[in-house]
Amino acid sequence: MKNKTLIYGGSGGVGAALAKKLVANGSDVHLAGRNEDSLGTIAKELGCKFTVGNVSDESFFDTAASEAGEETSSVVYAVGTINLKSISRLTTEDFTNDYSINVIGAFHSVKSSINALKANKGSVLFYSSVAAQIGFPMHASIGGAKGAIDGLTLSLAAELSPFVRVNAIAPSLTDTPLASRVLANDNVKETIGKMHPLKRLGTPEDIANLSAYLLSNEASWVTGQIFGLDGGRSGIASM
């Protein structure tokens, strides 16, 4: 039986790149997200099924988990926000929305598939951020939400061991559609890329490569870890 990975945010930059890599490696995927056209295009390319819905609707997770089925061995929550505002401009709604999409959605993605994950000795993968590791201006809301992802990762890893592994990746800014408003043009991309010791932005494929490893049996002794994948930004001073 093939391993099946349920990917929320399956039409996003990271989700789609991971889906393509997993299928190329012989795994089955089930995509879930809100953009029916994009999901349908990727699903047709990969020969997989998909579920359309919004992470603000709790029933969406139950539907996706049901349609993915009992073969689900991994859940990936590749849904997030990039909300950059000064503290004077942030509102309660900003914090509530960032927390809901990033953290509560991640929680529901696991809860809805928990029986299949336990039965298949599966794995869970979340996405944090370098902004939860070091401080950046204008990141109070999203940094707080991603810090909560770190805590959720550790708590679920403890609770679900030894049956389910739970890990997270904490990227720096990655060149994806989600980041397009920040990465407005090539000059901005080059400038931000140079802030990293490796002098470039991350790509969806960078994230997908590590993601695929953490979901695989090669990482069977890895749980409760938050991996920095940030071009060295969190640990090395850029010159």
Number of C-alpha atoms within 10 A of each C-alpha: 6 11 17 23 26 29 28 30 23 30 26 21 21 26 26 24 19 27 27 19 17 24 16 11 10 11 16 23 29 25 26 31 24 17 16 14 11 15 24 19 12 19 21 12 10 17 13 16 17 23 25 18 19 18 23 13 10 15 14 21 26 16 16 24 24 15 16 24 15 15 18 29 27 28 28 26 25 24 23 23 16 16 18 18 16 12 12 7 9 16 12 8 9 16 16 12 19 21 22 17 17 24 25 19 22 28 18 18 26 23 14 20 23 20 13 20 24 19 14 18 18 26 29 26 25 27 25 30 25 23 22 22 16 11 12 12 11 16 19 19 25 26 25 15 28 26 20 18 26 24 15 21 26 18 13 19 22 15 12 17 14 13 15 23 29 30 26 26 22 24 24 21 25 24 19 15 12 17 14 13 10 16 19 10 10 9 10 12 18 14 14 16 20 15 17 22 17 15 17 19 21 20 16 17 18 17 22 21 14 14 23 18 13 25 25 15 12 10 13 15 9 15 24 19 16 21 17 19 20 24 21 17 19 21 12 11 10 14 8
